[in-house]
């Protein structure tokens, strides 16, 4: 293995450097994804009480709310392009942190109710029953079966 790396380093140093860099980036984002996945699937980190250090993205992930709803509830248009904390949001909105938490919880329950409505869920298309070639009644009481070629 070491011989092969020495050979590749001697013959293709740029390609080997690119490969090593790509592997480092892959490992970094893979570990970050796994930690985030495990962290937010822990029930202790769901619907947490809001703290001033939290970001809107953290709140959205904790409450499982889409970014559009978080932007609407927290009025984030003024902060476009900046990373903000909830302390900045409540200061700009001129409300307290518990009031913001009540708004977030109300948005969460409204989203759950909307998802729970029958019209919101995907429904299977109604299938019309196709009659199989059943015997048809003839006025004199005799029965005939319909044939596919049209002959009776």
Buried (B, 14 or more C-beta within 10 A) or exposed (E): EEEEEEEEEEEEEEEBEEEEEEEEEEEEEEEEEEEEEEEEEEEEEEEEEBEEEBBBEBBBBBBEBEEEBBBBBBEBEEBEEEEBBBEBBBEBBEEEBEEBBEBBBEBBEEBEEEEEEEEEEEEEEEEEEEEEEEEEEEEEEEEEEBEEEEEE
